[in-house]
Amino acid sequence: MLEATIAELTQAGYAALTVEGVAQRAGVHKTTIYRNWKDSDGLVADALASHFATDIPIPDTGSVESDLRALARSLVATMTTQAGRALLTTVVSDAVRLPPLAEVKRALFDDRFRRAEPVVTRAIERGELPADTDPAELLKALAAPIYFRLVFTGEPVDEATADRAVHVALAAAHAQVLSAV
């Protein structure tokens, strides 16, 4: 049912998603869905959380630049899939005013930053980054150019975009503008 929900989000979008559509796609009766979720908002929240809760591989190449490149390219690869586009459409819509979806959005980004922090921490320990670099701020600087294109400009997003984001994030870190406050 959760994968059917992702498929419905991908095809129809959040505003057009119905429990009936999800049930039909999943091959179950809608009462089966209502036994597990009180409404479509809870179903969507669980589907997004489940789909994007997969472990992201944390690179450890011995170089902050190549580690960040791997993270950025992974972000591009994930967010340019149909499910990634469905997530983006949902989290930038009015749907995120709903508490369950707002919580999924916050938890998703918190989890991603928490999991990727070791990349920055190891780079600090190796002397590749200033000691007071804030890992979360560096990771936000890495993701921002990618999300800007995905959400606002609609420009193509590819590995070259990911690589430029790495250079921007590293330049900001070395300029010590990403220091922990």
MDAnalysis code that builds the backbone (N, CA, C; Angstrom):
import MDAnalysis as mda
import numpy as np

u = mda.Universe.empty(543, n_residues=181, atom_resindex=np.repeat(np.arange(181), 3), trajectory=True)
u.add_TopologyAttr("name", ["N", "CA", "C"] * 181)
u.add_TopologyAttr("resid", np.arange(1, 182))
u.add_TopologyAttr("resname", ["MET", "LEU", "GLU", "ALA", "THR", "ILE", "ALA", "GLU", "LEU", "THR", "GLN", "ALA", "GLY", "TYR", "ALA", "ALA", "LEU", "THR", "VAL", "GLU", "GLY", "VAL", "ALA", "GLN", "ARG", "ALA", "GLY", "VAL", "HIS", "LYS", "THR", "THR", "ILE", "TYR", "ARG", "ASN", "TRP", "LYS", "ASP", "SER", "ASP", "GLY", "LEU", "VAL", "ALA", "ASP", "ALA", "LEU", "ALA", "SER", "HIS", "PHE", "ALA", "THR", "ASP", "ILE", "PRO", "ILE", "PRO", "ASP", "THR", "GLY", "SER", "VAL", "GLU", "SER", "ASP", "LEU", "ARG", "ALA", "LEU", "ALA", "ARG", "SER", "LEU", "VAL", "ALA", "THR", "MET", "THR", "THR", "GLN", "ALA", "GLY", "ARG", "ALA", "LEU", "LEU", "THR", "THR", "VAL", "VAL", "SER", "ASP", "ALA", "VAL", "ARG", "LEU", "PRO", "PRO", "LEU", "ALA", "GLU", "VAL", "LYS", "ARG", "ALA", "LEU", "PHE", "ASP", "ASP", "ARG", "PHE", "ARG", "ARG", "ALA", "GLU", "PRO", "VAL", "VAL", "THR", "ARG", "ALA", "ILE", "GLU", "ARG", "GLY", "GLU", "LEU", "PRO", "ALA", "ASP", "THR", "ASP", "PRO", "ALA", "GLU", "LEU", "LEU", "LYS", "ALA", "LEU", "ALA", "ALA", "PRO", "ILE", "TYR", "PHE", "ARG", "LEU", "VAL", "PHE", "THR", "GLY", "GLU", "PRO", "VAL", "ASP", "GLU", "ALA", "THR", "ALA", "ASP", "ARG", "ALA", "VAL", "HIS", "VAL", "ALA", "LEU", "ALA", "ALA", "ALA", "HIS", "ALA", "GLN", "VAL", "LEU", "SER", "ALA", "VAL"])
u.atoms.positions = np.array([
    [0.820, -1.192, 0.000],
    [0.000, 0.000, 0.000],
    [0.870, 1.264, 0.000],
    [2.005, 1.198, 0.682],
    [2.872, 2.373, 0.726],
    [3.487, 2.654, -0.644],
    [3.932, 1.600, -1.329],
    [4.483, 1.797, -2.672],
    [3.395, 2.252, -3.644],
    [2.182, 1.756, -3.457],
    [1.066, 2.208, -4.298],
    [0.805, 3.696, -4.063],
    [0.976, 4.136, -2.834],
    [0.794, 5.558, -2.514],
    [1.859, 6.397, -3.213],
    [3.103, 5.949, -3.182],
    [4.176, 6.660, -3.883],
    [3.864, 6.714, -5.379],
    [3.407, 5.606, -5.925],
    [3.067, 5.574, -7.351],
    [1.940, 6.559, -7.666],
    [0.936, 6.641, -6.811],
    [-0.163, 7.585, -7.016],
    [0.329, 9.027, -6.896],
    [1.187, 9.293, -5.919],
    [1.763, 10.635, -5.784],
    [2.531, 11.005, -7.044],
    [3.280, 10.059, -7.552],
    [4.086, 10.296, -8.744],
    [3.202, 10.592, -9.949],
    [2.151, 9.815, -10.092],
    [1.305, 9.954, -11.271],
    [0.311, 11.109, -11.155],
    [-0.338, 11.246, -9.989],
    [-1.444, 12.200, -9.876],
    [-1.108, 13.437, -9.059],
    [-0.113, 13.335, -8.181],
    [0.203, 14.451, -7.289],
    [-0.613, 14.376, -6.015],
    [-0.187, 15.148, -5.035],
    [-0.835, 15.101, -3.728],
    [-2.299, 15.538, -3.791],
    [-2.575, 16.622, -4.488],
    [-3.935, 17.166, -4.508],
    [-4.945, 16.189, -5.107],
    [-4.523, 15.377, -6.056],
    [-5.444, 14.450, -6.715],
    [-5.419, 13.047, -6.114],
    [-4.550, 12.805, -5.150],
    [-4.447, 11.477, -4.557],
    [-5.706, 11.150, -3.776],
    [-6.211, 9.931, -3.986],
    [-7.373, 9.462, -3.222],
    [-7.075, 8.103, -2.630],
    [-7.742, 7.787, -1.533],
    [-7.611, 6.464, -0.930],
    [-8.106, 5.413, -1.917],
    [-9.156, 5.735, -2.651],
    [-9.691, 4.794, -3.634],
    [-8.643, 4.480, -4.714],
    [-7.941, 5.500, -5.191],
    [-6.909, 5.288, -6.197],
    [-5.772, 4.433, -5.677],
    [-5.357, 4.693, -4.448],
    [-4.290, 3.898, -3.834],
    [-4.758, 2.456, -3.667],
    [-5.990, 2.272, -3.178],
    [-6.521, 0.921, -2.969],
    [-6.572, 0.153, -4.284],
    [-7.047, 0.806, -5.327],
    [-7.126, 0.144, -6.630],
    [-5.729, -0.260, -7.102],
    [-4.779, 0.652, -6.988],
    [-3.414, 0.360, -7.426],
    [-2.799, -0.765, -6.595],
    [-3.112, -0.795, -5.299],
    [-2.550, -1.820, -4.405],
    [-3.290, -3.145, -4.497],
    [-4.456, -3.140, -5.137],
    [-5.238, -4.370, -5.247],
    [-5.931, -4.759, -3.961],
    [-6.291, -3.750, -3.166],
    [-7.009, -3.999, -1.912],
    [-8.268, -3.138, -1.884],
    [-9.137, -3.439, -0.942],
    [-10.330, -2.609, -0.768],
    [-9.946, -1.402, 0.084],
    [-10.626, -0.287, -0.135],
    [-10.260, 0.931, 0.600],
    [-10.432, 0.778, 2.106],
    [-11.309, -0.145, 2.552],
    [-11.456, -0.355, 3.998],
    [-10.170, -0.915, 4.603],
    [-9.407, -1.644, 3.806],
    [-8.113, -2.151, 4.284],
    [-7.189, -0.985, 4.621],
    [-7.220, 0.018, 3.779],
    [-6.395, 1.199, 4.031],
    [-6.898, 1.941, 5.258],
    [-8.210, 2.118, 5.350],
    [-8.775, 2.856, 6.491],
    [-8.590, 2.115, 7.819],
    [-8.385, 0.802, 7.771],
    [-8.087, 0.071, 9.009],
    [-6.698, 0.432, 9.539],
    [-5.812, 0.837, 8.626],
    [-4.436, 1.146, 9.011],
    [-4.135, 2.639, 9.112],
    [-4.886, 3.455, 8.380],
    [-4.681, 4.902, 8.383],
    [-6.040, 5.576, 8.443],
    [-6.157, 6.609, 9.261],
    [-7.468, 7.264, 9.387],
    [-7.798, 8.129, 8.181],
    [-6.745, 8.567, 7.455],
    [-7.003, 9.402, 6.278],
    [-5.818, 9.333, 5.317],
    [-5.978, 9.975, 4.173],
    [-4.921, 9.926, 3.159],
    [-3.668, 10.677, 3.603],
    [-3.815, 11.678, 4.470],
    [-2.638, 12.423, 4.929],
    [-1.680, 11.522, 5.701],
    [-2.215, 10.718, 6.594],
    [-1.384, 9.780, 7.349],
    [-0.753, 8.737, 6.445],
    [-1.520, 8.284, 5.460],
    [-1.012, 7.321, 4.493],
    [0.149, 7.913, 3.697],
    [-0.013, 9.134, 3.220],
    [1.046, 9.799, 2.454],
    [2.279, 10.009, 3.337],
    [2.071, 10.456, 4.550],
    [3.193, 10.679, 5.468],
    [3.977, 9.389, 5.683],
    [3.275, 8.290, 5.944],
    [3.965, 7.015, 6.160],
    [4.648, 6.519, 4.888],
    [4.008, 6.715, 3.749],
    [4.600, 6.262, 2.491],
    [5.896, 7.015, 2.198],
    [5.870, 8.332, 2.369],
    [7.079, 9.121, 2.119],
    [8.179, 8.763, 3.111],
    [7.809, 8.650, 4.389],
    [8.803, 8.307, 5.410],
    [9.424, 6.949, 5.123],
    [8.603, 5.993, 4.754],
    [9.098, 4.647, 4.480],
    [9.988, 4.617, 3.240],
    [9.547, 5.279, 2.196],
    [10.288, 5.241, 0.939],
    [11.664, 5.902, 1.049],
    [11.729, 7.000, 1.769],
    [12.983, 7.738, 1.846],
    [13.783, 7.450, 3.110],
    [13.379, 6.428, 3.877],
    [14.101, 6.075, 5.097],
    [15.234, 5.097, 4.830],
    [15.434, 4.752, 3.587],
    [16.502, 3.813, 3.273],
    [17.852, 4.419, 3.654],
    [18.753, 3.558, 4.024],
    [20.096, 4.027, 4.380],
    [20.762, 4.674, 3.179],
    [21.332, 5.833, 3.423],
    [22.136, 6.433, 2.371],
    [23.574, 6.013, 2.635],
    [24.224, 5.508, 1.621],
    [25.611, 5.105, 1.835],
    [26.467, 6.329, 2.142],
    [27.219, 6.225, 3.198],
    [28.089, 7.329, 3.596],
    [29.490, 7.018, 3.067],
    [29.926, 7.794, 2.085],
    [31.234, 7.520, 1.483],
    [32.371, 7.816, 2.460],
    [33.443, 7.088, 2.304],
    [34.652, 7.324, 3.094],
    [35.846, 7.032, 2.201],
    [36.104, 7.978, 1.296],
    [37.172, 7.798, 0.311],
    [38.518, 8.308, 0.801],
    [38.491, 9.008, 1.940],
    [39.722, 9.614, 2.440],
    [39.896, 11.045, 1.973],
    [38.939, 11.554, 1.203],
    [38.996, 12.919, 0.693],
    [37.624, 13.560, 0.833],
    [37.580, 14.730, 1.466],
    [36.294, 15.394, 1.646],
    [35.663, 15.734, 0.306],
    [36.464, 16.135, -0.654],
    [35.891, 16.503, -1.955],
    [35.206, 15.312, -2.620],
    [35.853, 14.171, -2.626],
    [35.230, 13.010, -3.274],
    [34.059, 12.465, -2.450],
    [34.154, 12.563, -1.123],
    [33.019, 12.147, -0.286],
    [31.803, 13.034, -0.546],
    [32.012, 14.350, -0.579],
    [30.902, 15.267, -0.835],
    [30.357, 15.092, -2.253],
    [31.236, 14.815, -3.194],
    [30.787, 14.573, -4.567],
    [29.861, 13.355, -4.603],
    [30.240, 12.305, -3.898],
    [29.400, 11.098, -3.862],
    [28.041, 11.409, -3.227],
    [28.045, 12.186, -2.134],
    [26.774, 12.561, -1.498],
    [25.916, 13.405, -2.429],
    [26.519, 14.391, -3.067],
    [25.758, 15.281, -3.949],
    [25.207, 14.522, -5.152],
    [26.005, 13.658, -5.712],
    [25.534, 12.874, -6.860],
    [24.428, 11.912, -6.454],
    [24.519, 11.375, -5.248],
    [23.459, 10.502, -4.732],
    [22.161, 11.286, -4.555],
    [22.273, 12.515, -4.051],
    [21.096, 13.373, -3.905],
    [20.460, 13.644, -5.263],
    [21.275, 13.987, -6.243],
    [20.755, 14.236, -7.595],
    [20.065, 12.980, -8.128],
    [20.711, 11.834, -7.976],
    [20.139, 10.588, -8.490],
    [18.798, 10.279, -7.820],
    [18.712, 10.487, -6.522],
    [17.478, 10.205, -5.789],
    [16.366, 11.171, -6.149],
    [16.687, 12.453, -6.177],
    [15.645, 13.459, -6.359],
    [15.197, 13.613, -7.808],
    [15.885, 12.996, -8.745],
    [15.448, 13.070, -10.138],
    [14.663, 11.826, -10.558],
    [14.424, 10.916, -9.611],
    [13.542, 9.782, -9.893],
    [12.096, 10.260, -9.804],
    [11.181, 9.426, -10.263],
    [9.766, 9.788, -10.149],
    [9.372, 9.966, -8.693],
    [9.830, 9.076, -7.819],
    [9.498, 9.185, -6.398],
    [10.109, 10.450, -5.796],
    [11.319, 10.787, -6.201],
    [11.954, 12.012, -5.708],
    [11.183, 13.247, -6.123],
    [10.740, 13.267, -7.371],
    [9.931, 14.408, -7.838],
    [8.599, 14.471, -7.100],
    [8.005, 13.302, -6.805],
    [6.750, 13.276, -6.048],
    [6.965, 13.825, -4.641],
    [8.084, 13.465, -4.020],
    [8.406, 13.991, -2.696],
    [8.549, 15.503, -2.753],
    [9.307, 15.988, -3.718],
    [9.506, 17.436, -3.842],
    [8.185, 18.165, -4.035],
    [7.354, 17.657, -4.923],
    [6.065, 18.290, -5.183],
    [5.227, 18.332, -3.917],
    [5.270, 17.258, -3.152],
    [4.472, 17.193, -1.925],
    [5.009, 18.136, -0.859],
    [6.318, 18.143, -0.644],
    [6.860, 18.945, 0.455],
    [6.896, 20.437, 0.160],
    [6.734, 20.834, -1.090],
    [6.673, 22.268, -1.365],
    [5.237, 22.741, -1.599],
    [4.282, 21.840, -1.453],
    [2.881, 22.201, -1.633],
    [2.279, 22.628, -0.296],
    [1.033, 23.036, -0.344],
    [0.320, 23.378, 0.885],
    [0.154, 22.173, 1.802],
    [0.393, 20.992, 1.275],
    [0.236, 19.778, 2.077],
    [1.122, 19.797, 3.314],
    [2.275, 20.470, 3.254],
    [3.174, 20.447, 4.408],
    [2.655, 21.270, 5.577],
    [1.543, 21.945, 5.393],
    [0.905, 22.609, 6.539],
    [0.238, 21.595, 7.445],
    [-0.002, 20.404, 6.931],
    [-0.609, 19.337, 7.727],
    [0.460, 18.762, 8.651],
    [0.172, 18.677, 9.936],
    [1.195, 18.214, 10.887],
    [1.891, 16.908, 10.520],
    [1.190, 15.861, 10.057],
    [1.941, 14.634, 9.755],
    [2.948, 14.820, 8.618],
    [2.589, 15.585, 7.614],
    [3.505, 15.786, 6.491],
    [4.624, 16.755, 6.846],
    [4.327, 17.755, 7.634],
    [5.368, 18.669, 8.095],
    [6.404, 17.910, 8.924],
    [5.937, 16.991, 9.744],
    [6.842, 16.199, 10.574],
    [7.704, 15.281, 9.708],
    [7.111, 14.678, 8.682],
    [7.883, 13.824, 7.776],
    [8.969, 14.638, 7.103],
    [8.627, 15.817, 6.624],
    [9.602, 16.678, 5.953],
    [10.753, 17.017, 6.898],
    [10.437, 17.457, 8.103],
    [11.473, 17.814, 9.070],
    [12.331, 16.603, 9.423],
    [11.681, 15.484, 9.695],
    [12.417, 14.278, 10.080],
    [13.297, 13.764, 8.941],
    [12.802, 13.850, 7.724],
    [13.570, 13.393, 6.571],
    [14.863, 14.186, 6.427],
    [14.764, 15.509, 6.485],
    [15.967, 16.322, 6.334],
    [16.887, 16.181, 7.544],
    [16.335, 16.138, 8.745],
    [17.167, 15.939, 9.936],
    [17.942, 14.629, 9.847],
    [17.261, 13.585, 9.412],
    [17.894, 12.279, 9.309],
    [19.010, 12.288, 8.266],
    [18.751, 12.889, 7.133],
    [19.765, 12.937, 6.069],
    [21.012, 13.688, 6.532],
    [20.819, 14.819, 7.195],
    [21.971, 15.583, 7.677],
    [22.713, 14.815, 8.763],
    [21.984, 14.197, 9.673],
    [22.612, 13.437, 10.751],
    [23.454, 12.292, 10.196],
    [22.930, 11.589, 9.208],
    [23.655, 10.459, 8.635],
    [24.906, 10.896, 7.877],
    [24.862, 12.062, 7.272],
    [25.995, 12.532, 6.457],
    [27.038, 13.298, 7.264],
    [26.732, 13.666, 8.500],
    [27.680, 14.432, 9.316],
    [29.062, 13.793, 9.436],
    [29.172, 12.455, 9.511],
    [30.519, 11.865, 9.632],
    [31.465, 12.249, 8.496],
    [30.932, 12.523, 7.312],
    [31.785, 12.940, 6.196],
    [32.522, 14.225, 6.576],
    [31.802, 15.170, 7.154],
    [32.389, 16.455, 7.533],
    [33.288, 16.277, 8.757],
    [32.835, 15.511, 9.719],
    [33.615, 15.287, 10.945],
    [34.970, 14.656, 10.621],
    [34.971, 13.660, 9.745],
    [36.245, 13.022, 9.352],
    [37.146, 14.018, 8.630],
    [36.564, 14.867, 7.799],
    [37.366, 15.857, 7.067],
    [37.994, 16.864, 8.035],
    [37.270, 17.236, 9.063],
    [37.821, 18.141, 10.084],
    [38.982, 17.443, 10.791],
    [38.783, 16.179, 11.160],
    [39.826, 15.417, 11.848],
    [41.079, 15.252, 10.990],
    [40.902, 15.161, 9.669],
    [42.049, 15.026, 8.755],
    [42.684, 16.374, 8.435],
    [42.082, 17.465, 8.907],
    [42.615, 18.790, 8.643],
    [42.215, 19.352, 7.285],
    [41.251, 18.744, 6.622],
    [40.813, 19.220, 5.303],
    [39.834, 20.393, 5.394],
    [39.217, 20.552, 6.555],
    [38.261, 21.638, 6.773],
    [38.607, 22.350, 8.068],
    [38.250, 23.628, 8.183],
    [38.492, 24.343, 9.438],
    [37.816, 23.622, 10.611],
    [38.466, 23.668, 11.748],
    [38.001, 22.933, 12.920],
    [36.610, 23.347, 13.382],
    [36.221, 24.596, 13.128],
    [34.914, 25.050, 13.609],
    [33.810, 24.941, 12.553],
    [34.048, 24.157, 11.508],
    [33.029, 23.965, 10.474],
    [31.823, 23.244, 11.066],
    [30.650, 23.795, 10.845],
    [29.404, 23.178, 11.301],
    [28.964, 22.172, 10.237],
    [28.950, 20.875, 10.576],
    [28.593, 19.866, 9.569],
    [27.228, 20.109, 8.925],
    [26.235, 20.455, 9.715],
    [24.888, 20.671, 9.162],
    [24.889, 21.843, 8.187],
    [25.602, 22.900, 8.512],
    [25.641, 24.065, 7.618],
    [26.362, 23.738, 6.311],
    [27.441, 22.950, 6.394],
    [28.134, 22.567, 5.174],
    [27.228, 21.706, 4.297],
    [26.515, 20.773, 4.905],
    [25.625, 19.899, 4.136],
    [24.456, 20.683, 3.532],
    [23.971, 21.678, 4.233],
    [22.916, 22.534, 3.668],
    [23.462, 23.334, 2.492],
    [24.700, 23.821, 2.623],
    [25.322, 24.561, 1.517],
    [25.527, 23.649, 0.309],
    [25.786, 22.389, 0.557],
    [25.946, 21.410, -0.516],
    [24.618, 21.151, -1.233],
    [23.561, 20.992, -0.471],
    [22.255, 20.639, -1.046],
    [21.529, 21.828, -1.671],
    [21.789, 23.020, -1.180],
    [21.014, 24.197, -1.606],
    [21.023, 24.433, -3.119],
    [22.171, 24.420, -3.790],
    [22.134, 24.673, -5.243],
    [21.345, 23.607, -6.012],
    [21.390, 22.393, -5.509],
    [20.654, 21.300, -6.167],
    [19.156, 21.506, -6.005],
    [18.728, 21.748, -4.765],
    [17.298, 21.960, -4.521],
    [16.795, 23.234, -5.194],
    [17.623, 24.257, -5.282],
    [17.204, 25.493, -5.948],
    [16.799, 25.199, -7.387],
    [17.617, 24.436, -8.078],
    [17.290, 24.088, -9.470],
    [16.063, 23.182, -9.539],
    [16.008, 22.190, -8.653],
    [14.890, 21.253, -8.675],
    [13.555, 21.937, -8.394],
    [13.546, 22.837, -7.399],
    [12.293, 23.411, -6.925],
    [11.934, 24.715, -7.616],
    [12.902, 25.593, -7.802],
    [12.567, 26.947, -8.243],
    [12.779, 27.208, -9.726],
    [13.931, 26.836, -10.251],
    [14.207, 27.221, -11.639],
    [13.833, 26.144, -12.647],
    [13.756, 24.899, -12.207],
    [13.453, 23.816, -13.127],
    [14.572, 23.516, -14.110],
    [15.748, 24.081, -13.850],
    [16.897, 23.809, -14.712],
    [17.298, 22.338, -14.572],
    [17.960, 21.809, -15.583],
    [18.423, 20.419, -15.484],
    [19.357, 20.238, -14.288],
    [19.253, 19.083, -13.677],
    [20.098, 18.725, -12.544],
    [20.801, 17.420, -12.909],
    [22.118, 17.464, -12.856],
    [22.901, 16.291, -13.244],
    [24.169, 16.229, -12.397],
    [25.080, 15.357, -12.776],
    [26.316, 15.213, -12.007],
    [27.147, 16.490, -12.016],
    [27.104, 17.249, -13.098],
    [27.847, 18.516, -13.152],
    [27.279, 19.491, -12.119],
    [25.965, 19.476, -11.943],
    [25.334, 20.310, -10.917],
    [25.831, 19.893, -9.541],
    [25.877, 18.595, -9.314],
    [26.362, 18.071, -8.034],
    [27.806, 18.484, -7.794],
    [28.624, 18.380, -8.817],
    [30.041, 18.728, -8.672],
    [30.226, 20.215, -8.372],
    [29.434, 21.079, -9.026],
    [29.513, 22.525, -8.731],
    [29.068, 22.798, -7.296],
    [28.058, 22.087, -6.827],
    [27.587, 22.266, -5.453],
    [28.694, 21.914, -4.457],
    [29.478, 20.892, -4.763],
    [30.606, 20.515, -3.902],
    [31.611, 21.655, -3.836],
    [31.949, 22.230, -4.971],
    [32.928, 23.324, -4.998],
    [32.421, 24.542, -4.221],
    [31.152, 24.846, -4.342],
    [30.568, 25.978, -3.610],
    [30.625, 25.715, -2.102],
    [30.207, 24.527, -1.695],
    [30.193, 24.196, -0.265],
    [31.605, 24.211, 0.321],
    [32.562, 23.649, -0.407],
    [33.941, 23.645, 0.093],
    [34.524, 25.051, 0.146],
    [34.231, 25.877, -0.848],
    [34.720, 27.254, -0.834],
    [34.153, 28.014, 0.371],
    [32.886, 27.805, 0.655],
    [32.278, 28.459, 1.823],
    [32.904, 27.966, 3.121],
    [33.149, 26.671, 3.198],
    [33.767, 26.119, 4.416],
    [35.183, 26.689, 4.606],
    [35.963, 26.731, 3.537],
    [37.330, 27.236, 3.638],
    [37.369, 28.738, 3.904],
    [36.316, 29.447, 3.507],
    [36.217, 30.872, 3.823],
    [35.702, 31.098, 5.245],
    [35.455, 30.013, 5.932],
    [35.004, 29.989, 7.334],
    [33.670, 30.722, 7.527],
    [32.797, 30.603, 6.549],
    [31.458, 31.166, 6.706],
    [30.452, 30.105, 7.121],
    [30.914, 28.870, 7.337],
    [30.040, 27.795, 7.776],
    [30.432, 27.323, 9.180],
    [30.928, 28.234, 9.970],
    [31.382, 27.919, 11.311],
    [30.200, 27.682, 12.229],
    [30.433, 26.817, 13.212],
    [29.426, 26.581, 14.251],
    [29.279, 27.864, 15.057],
    [28.053, 28.214, 15.341],
    [27.794, 29.460, 16.071],
    [27.858, 29.230, 17.552],
])
